């Protein structure tokens, strides 16, 4: 489909101009007619059309009035039938509960602006209203960082640990820049996150965990013990590191999520 209006650089708009990428994304999310899907930034509706073709009920959030008009014209029948609902709103102020969605009853599938990637991962996963699964089309390097695995010799990051705290991330497929209009400067990739839940925070404060994570990654070149010593007693840290089998020379990027959760749990207990 040709674009029906000029893209806005200020909104980070790169419209999908490919018949295959929406299919890849829907396959990654295992979209069926039984699903309710929340789409962020549908633009001219390439992904929306595939979601609807698969029978899903779609709630689409769009901030661009021109796109909303185009979508309303293109999907008039689906809107009338109630299969599609268009919502005017800004993804930077995302509130999933405000769109009639309820906890673990929907999926999120979206081609999101590069500059909002981190914010949207956080809002969608940490929300009090969580999806069961999430599929994002993001910058390739972001997808690689979010799905890093220590066993593959890759380093953890704030993003990878933040994602893994809520679900299982998978690097699905690289998407070349030629699939977009206008083409972005770099390649993209599809990332899926399945089994989204809050089990890690049943007995651990979510806010404390992320405060600790940010503190640990505060100065990447410093050892984790040194970064945490800015807030916790070094002697107490050394004892906990020894108990958990963490070498004092460890850096934040070298710890898997399981160890981070154990460390946070131990430090949350007053010494």
C-alpha positions in Angstrom: 0.0 0.0 0.0 1.3 3.5 -0.9 1.4 6.1 1.9 -1.5 8.4 1.8 0.3 11.2 3.6 3.8 12.5 4.3 5.6 10.9 7.2 6.6 13.1 10.2 10.2 12.9 11.4 9.1 14.3 14.7 7.0 11.1 15.3 9.7 8.8 14.1 7.4 7.5 11.4 8.7 4.7 9.1 5.6 3.1 7.6 5.7 -0.6 6.7 5.6 -1.0 3.0 5.8 -4.8 2.8 3.3 -7.6 2.5 5.4 -10.1 4.4 6.6 -8.3 7.6 3.1 -8.0 9.1 2.7 -11.8 8.5 6.0 -12.5 10.3 4.9 -10.3 13.2 1.6 -12.1 13.5 3.3 -15.4 13.3 5.6 -14.4 16.1 2.6 -13.5 18.3 0.7 -16.6 17.2 -2.3 -14.4 16.4 -5.6 -16.1 16.0 -9.3 -15.1 15.8 -9.5 -15.6 19.6 -7.1 -12.8 20.3 -7.6 -9.2 21.3 -4.5 -7.2 20.1 -3.4 -3.8 21.1 -1.5 -2.1 18.3 0.6 1.0 18.9 1.1 3.5 16.0 -0.7 1.7 13.2 0.2 4.4 10.7 -1.3 3.6 7.3 -2.5 0.2 8.5 -0.2 -2.5 7.0 0.0 -4.4 10.2 -3.6 -3.6 11.2 -4.8 -5.3 8.0 -3.0 -8.5 8.7 -4.2 -8.6 12.3 -7.8 -8.2 11.1 -7.4 -10.7 8.3 -6.4 -13.3 11.0 -9.6 -12.5 12.8 -8.2 -10.7 15.8 -10.1 -7.9 17.6 -7.8 -4.9 17.4 -7.5 -1.8 19.6 -5.2 0.6 17.8 -3.6 3.7 19.4 -2.6 6.5 17.0 -1.4 10.1 17.7 -1.4 11.4 14.1 -4.8 12.7 13.1 -4.0 12.1 9.4 -3.4 8.4 10.1 -6.6 8.2 12.1 -8.5 9.5 9.1 -6.8 7.1 6.7 -7.5 4.2 9.0 -11.1 5.1 9.5 -11.6 5.2 5.7 -9.7 2.0 5.0 -11.2 -0.1 7.7 -14.8 1.4 7.8 -16.4 -2.1 7.7 -14.2 -3.5 10.5 -14.9 -0.4 12.6 -18.7 -0.8 12.0 -18.5 -4.4 13.0 -16.6 -3.7 16.2 -13.6 -5.8 15.1 -11.4 -2.6 15.2 -11.4 0.3 17.6 -9.3 3.4 16.9 -8.1 5.4 19.9 -6.5 8.9 19.6 -3.6 9.1 22.0 0.1 9.5 22.6 2.1 6.4 23.3 4.4 8.4 25.5 1.6 8.5 28.0 0.5 4.9 27.6 -2.1 3.7 30.1 -3.2 0.2 29.1 -6.1 0.2 31.6 -7.6 3.3 29.9 -8.3 1.4 26.6 -10.7 -1.1 28.1 -8.0 -3.8 28.3 -7.8 -6.1 31.3 -4.9 -8.0 32.8 -3.5 -10.9 30.8 -6.4 -10.9 28.3 -4.7 -9.4 25.3 -1.5 -9.3 23.2 0.5 -6.3 22.0 1.9 -6.3 18.4 3.4 -3.1 17.0 5.9 -1.4 14.8 7.1 1.3 17.2 9.2 4.4 16.8 12.9 3.8 17.5 13.1 6.6 20.0 10.3 5.2 22.1 11.6 1.6 22.3 12.9 1.7 25.9 9.9 3.6 27.2 7.4 1.3 25.5 9.1 -1.9 26.7 8.9 -0.5 30.2 5.3 0.8 30.0 4.0 -2.4 28.5 5.8 -4.9 30.7 5.7 -3.1 34.1 2.1 -2.0 33.7 -0.5 -3.1 36.3 -2.3 -4.4 33.2 0.0 -6.8 31.4 -0.4 -8.5 28.0 0.2 -12.3 27.7 2.6 -11.7 24.9 4.3 -8.8 23.1 5.8 -8.5 19.6 7.7 -5.3 18.7 9.5 -4.3 15.5 12.4 -2.3 16.7 15.9 -1.2 15.7 18.1 -4.3 15.2 20.6 -3.4 17.8 17.9 -2.9 20.4 16.5 -6.3 19.7 19.9 -7.9 20.0 20.5 -6.1 23.3 17.1 -7.1 24.7 17.6 -10.8 23.9 21.3 -11.1 25.0 22.3 -14.4 26.6 25.3 -14.9 28.8 25.6 -18.5 27.6 26.2 -17.2 24.1 29.0 -15.0 25.3 26.9 -11.9 25.2 26.6 -9.3 28.0 23.5 -8.5 30.0 22.2 -4.9 30.0 19.6 -2.9 31.8 17.2 -3.6 28.9 17.8 -7.4 28.7 17.4 -7.8 32.5 14.3 -5.6 32.6 12.7 -7.6 29.8 13.6 -11.0 31.3 12.2 -10.0 34.7 8.8 -10.3 33.1 8.9 -12.8 30.3 10.9 -14.8 27.7 12.4 -12.7 25.0 13.2 -14.1 21.5 15.0 -12.5 18.5 12.6 -13.6 15.8 13.9 -12.1 12.5 16.0 -9.3 11.0 13.9 -6.9 8.9 15.9 -4.9 6.3 15.4 -1.1 5.9 13.9 -1.6 2.4 10.6 -2.8 4.0 9.8 0.7 5.2 8.8 4.0 3.6 10.8 6.1 4.1 13.6 3.6 4.8 15.4 4.1 8.2 19.1 4.5 8.4 19.5 1.0 10.0 18.0 -2.4 9.9 15.2 -3.5 12.2 14.3 -6.8 13.9 11.2 -8.5 15.3 11.4 -9.3 19.0 8.8 -11.4 20.8 8.3 -11.7 24.5 6.2 -14.7 25.7 4.9 -15.9 29.1 4.6 -12.4 30.5 4.1 -12.4 34.3 5.0 -10.8 37.6 6.2 -13.9 39.3 9.6 -12.5 40.0 8.0 -9.8 42.2 5.8 -11.9 44.4 8.1 -11.4 47.4 10.3 -8.6 46.0 9.6 -5.0 45.5 9.5 -4.2 41.8 10.7 -0.6 42.5 13.6 -1.8 44.7 14.8 -4.2 42.1 14.9 -1.6 39.4 16.6 0.9 41.7 19.2 -1.7 42.4 19.6 -2.5 38.7 20.2 1.1 37.8 22.6 1.5 40.7 24.6 -1.6 39.6 24.8 -0.3 36.0 25.6 3.2 37.1 29.2 3.2 35.9 29.6 0.2 33.5 33.4 0.2 33.8 33.3 -0.2 37.6 32.9 -3.5 39.3 29.4 -4.1 40.6 30.5 -4.1 44.3 31.9 -0.6 43.8 28.7 0.7 42.2 26.5 -0.8 44.9 28.8 0.6 47.7 27.6 4.0 46.8 24.4 3.1 48.7 25.1 -0.1 50.7 27.8 -0.9 53.3 30.8 -2.5 51.6 31.2 -5.1 54.4 27.5 -6.1 54.1 27.8 -6.4 50.3 31.0 -8.5 50.5 29.2 -10.9 52.8 26.2 -11.2 50.5 28.4 -11.6 47.4 30.2 -14.5 49.2 27.0 -16.1 50.3 25.6 -16.0 46.7 28.9 -17.0 45.1 29.4 -13.7 43.3 33.1 -12.9 42.7 33.9 -9.4 44.0 35.4 -8.6 40.6 32.0 -9.1 38.8 30.5 -6.4 36.7 26.8 -5.8 36.5 26.6 -7.1 32.9 28.0 -10.5 34.0 25.2 -11.5 36.3 22.2 -13.4 35.0 18.7 -12.4 36.1 18.4 -15.2 38.7 21.4 -13.9 40.5 20.2 -10.3 40.3 16.9 -11.3 41.9 18.7 -13.2 44.7 21.0 -10.2 45.3 18.0 -7.8 45.4 16.2 -10.1 47.8 19.2 -10.3 50.1 19.8 -6.5 50.1 16.1 -5.8 50.7 16.5 -7.4 54.1 17.7 -4.8 56.7 21.2 -5.8 58.0 
